[in-house]
Amino acid sequence: MSINLFEGRSSTMASRRGFLGTTGTLSAVAVAMLAGKESLAQGMGNDPAKDVSILNIALGLEHEAINAYQLGAGSGLLQKPLLDVALLFQSHHKGHRDALIATIQKMGGKPVAEASMQAYAESLKAGSLKNQNDVLALAARLELGATNAYLGVIPAFESRDLAKVAGRLAADETMHYTALTSALGRSLPANALSFGA
């Protein structure tokens, strides 16, 4: 199953936070396989086509994050050490991408292809990036959406192992968001329980 992320959409891609709200949550089987815990997945009921569809949307969003960081790194607007941090965060998203691709393939699906850099540049309005803070603000917005999306799946699991996998993904995204917010000189959320709401 392949999904065209640009089909029927306006100029912006689907938000990370919205992907779970529009498609449902991942099954325990999909998250177990994503975590590399195939033994947990055995014997669980699931709808592989639904899980592959949801995983492909998540994969498309990881492609978007990787390319957003590439746009930022290639813009010449990021100065060291923030350029190094952006490349580190990009490597984390590449790890997420690789895990999603492997899981989709294990479930018999076809991973969604990465779009062209031009498509990401247009969707993310790369032409509006004029300085380092613009690049950081774009990345922070994407990371906050990712944090909330991954936190959204945690309540769906009875297994602590499965909740842990989703929590680890959310932790990566939260770390990225917090570092970017700090680099922008913005205040961190003032209220407790700010994420995942």
C-alpha positions as CSV (number, residue, x, y, z in Angstrom):
1,M,0.0,0.0,0.0
2,S,1.4,3.4,-1.0
3,I,0.1,6.8,0.1
4,N,0.7,10.0,-1.7
5,L,1.1,12.6,1.0
6,F,0.4,15.5,-1.4
7,E,-2.9,14.1,-2.8
8,G,-5.9,16.2,-1.9
9,R,-4.0,18.5,0.4
10,S,-3.3,22.2,0.4
11,S,0.2,23.4,0.2
12,T,1.1,22.2,3.6
13,M,1.7,18.5,4.5
14,A,-0.3,16.7,7.1
15,S,0.6,17.8,10.7
16,R,2.3,15.3,12.9
17,R,-0.3,15.8,15.6
18,G,-3.1,15.3,13.2
19,F,-2.0,12.0,11.7
20,L,-3.3,10.0,14.6
21,G,-6.5,11.9,14.9
22,T,-7.4,11.2,11.3
23,T,-6.3,7.6,11.0
24,G,-6.7,6.1,14.4
25,T,-4.0,4.6,16.5
26,L,-1.4,2.0,15.7
27,S,-2.2,-1.5,16.9
28,A,-0.2,-3.3,19.5
29,V,1.2,-5.5,16.7
30,A,2.5,-2.6,14.7
31,V,4.2,-1.0,17.7
32,A,5.7,-4.3,18.8
33,M,7.2,-4.8,15.3
34,L,8.4,-1.2,15.2
35,A,10.2,-1.9,18.4
36,G,11.8,-5.0,17.0
37,K,9.8,-7.2,19.4
38,E,8.2,-9.6,17.0
39,S,7.6,-12.1,19.7
40,L,5.2,-9.7,21.4
41,A,3.4,-9.3,18.1
42,Q,2.7,-13.0,17.7
43,G,-0.8,-14.1,18.6
44,M,-2.2,-10.5,18.7
45,G,-5.1,-9.7,16.4
46,N,-4.7,-6.8,14.1
47,D,-5.6,-5.2,10.8
48,P,-2.3,-5.1,8.8
49,A,-3.6,-2.8,6.1
50,K,-4.7,-0.2,8.6
51,D,-1.4,-0.5,10.5
52,V,0.6,-0.2,7.3
53,S,-1.4,2.9,6.3
54,I,-0.8,4.6,9.7
55,L,2.9,3.6,9.7
56,N,3.2,5.0,6.2
57,I,1.8,8.3,7.3
58,A,4.3,8.4,10.2
59,L,7.0,7.5,7.7
60,G,6.0,10.3,5.4
61,L,6.2,12.7,8.3
62,E,9.7,11.4,9.2
63,H,10.7,12.0,5.6
64,E,9.4,15.5,6.0
65,A,11.4,16.1,9.2
66,I,14.6,14.7,7.6
67,N,14.2,17.0,4.6
68,A,13.3,20.0,6.8
69,Y,16.6,19.6,8.6
70,Q,18.3,19.2,5.2
71,L,16.8,22.4,4.0
72,G,17.9,24.2,7.2
73,A,21.4,22.7,7.0
74,G,21.8,23.5,3.3
75,S,20.4,27.1,3.6
76,G,23.6,28.5,5.0
77,L,21.5,30.2,7.7
78,L,22.5,27.8,10.6
79,Q,25.7,28.6,12.4
80,K,27.7,26.2,14.5
81,P,27.0,24.7,17.0
82,L,23.3,24.8,16.0
83,L,24.1,23.3,12.6
84,D,25.7,20.3,14.3
85,V,22.6,20.0,16.5
86,A,20.3,20.1,13.5
87,L,22.3,17.4,11.8
88,L,22.2,15.3,15.0
89,F,18.4,15.6,15.2
90,Q,18.2,14.7,11.5
91,S,20.1,11.5,12.2
92,H,17.5,10.7,14.9
93,H,14.7,11.1,12.4
94,K,16.7,8.9,10.0
95,G,16.7,6.2,12.7
96,H,12.9,6.6,13.1
97,R,12.5,6.3,9.3
98,D,14.6,3.2,9.1
99,A,12.6,1.5,11.9
100,L,9.3,2.4,10.2
101,I,10.5,1.1,6.8
102,A,11.6,-2.2,8.3
103,T,8.3,-2.5,10.2
104,I,6.2,-1.7,7.1
105,Q,8.1,-4.3,5.1
106,K,7.8,-7.0,7.9
107,M,4.1,-6.4,7.8
108,G,4.0,-7.0,4.0
109,G,3.5,-3.3,3.1
110,K,5.2,-1.0,0.7
111,P,6.9,2.0,2.4
112,V,5.8,5.4,1.1
113,A,8.5,7.0,-1.0
114,E,10.2,10.2,-0.1
115,A,9.1,13.2,-2.1
116,S,11.5,15.4,-3.9
117,M,13.4,18.1,-2.1
118,Q,11.5,20.7,-4.2
119,A,8.2,19.3,-2.9
120,Y,9.3,19.6,0.7
121,A,10.8,23.1,0.1
122,E,7.4,24.3,-1.3
123,S,5.3,22.6,1.4
124,L,7.5,23.9,4.2
125,K,7.7,27.4,2.6
126,A,11.5,27.2,2.6
127,G,11.6,30.5,0.6
128,S,10.3,32.3,3.7
129,L,13.3,31.2,5.8
130,K,15.4,34.3,6.1
131,N,17.6,33.7,9.2
132,Q,18.6,31.1,11.7
133,N,15.6,31.8,13.9
134,D,13.3,31.1,11.0
135,V,14.9,27.7,10.5
136,L,14.8,26.9,14.2
137,A,11.2,28.0,14.5
138,L,10.1,25.7,11.7
139,A,12.0,22.8,13.2
140,A,10.5,23.5,16.7
141,R,7.0,23.5,15.2
142,L,7.5,20.1,13.5
143,E,9.1,18.6,16.6
144,L,6.2,19.8,18.9
145,G,3.7,18.2,16.5
146,A,5.8,15.0,16.5
147,T,5.9,14.9,20.3
148,N,2.1,15.2,20.6
149,A,1.5,12.6,17.8
150,Y,3.7,10.0,19.4
151,L,2.3,10.7,22.9
152,G,-1.2,10.2,21.5
153,V,-0.6,6.5,20.9
154,I,0.6,5.6,24.4
155,P,-2.9,5.3,26.0
156,A,-3.9,2.7,23.4
157,F,-1.6,0.0,24.8
158,E,-2.2,-2.3,27.7
159,S,1.4,-3.6,27.4
160,R,4.0,-1.6,29.2
161,D,6.6,-2.6,26.6
162,L,4.5,-1.2,23.8
163,A,3.8,2.0,25.7
164,K,7.6,2.3,26.3
165,V,8.3,2.2,22.6
166,A,5.9,5.1,21.9
167,G,7.3,6.9,24.9
168,R,10.8,6.6,23.6
169,L,9.8,8.1,20.3
170,A,8.0,10.9,22.0
171,A,11.0,11.5,24.3
172,D,13.3,12.0,21.2
173,E,10.8,14.5,19.8
174,T,10.4,16.3,23.1
175,M,14.2,16.6,23.5
176,H,14.4,18.1,20.0
177,Y,11.6,20.6,20.7
178,T,13.1,21.6,24.1
179,A,16.6,22.2,22.7
180,L,15.2,24.2,19.7
181,T,12.9,26.3,22.0
182,S,15.9,27.1,24.2
183,A,18.1,28.0,21.2
184,L,15.4,30.4,20.1
185,G,15.4,32.0,23.5
186,R,11.8,31.2,24.0
187,S,10.3,30.3,27.3
188,L,9.5,26.6,27.9
189,P,5.9,25.8,28.5
190,A,4.9,27.3,31.8
191,N,2.2,24.8,32.7
192,A,2.7,21.2,33.8
193,L,1.4,18.5,31.5
194,S,2.0,20.7,28.4
195,F,2.6,17.9,25.9
196,G,0.2,15.5,24.4
197,A,-2.9,17.5,25.1
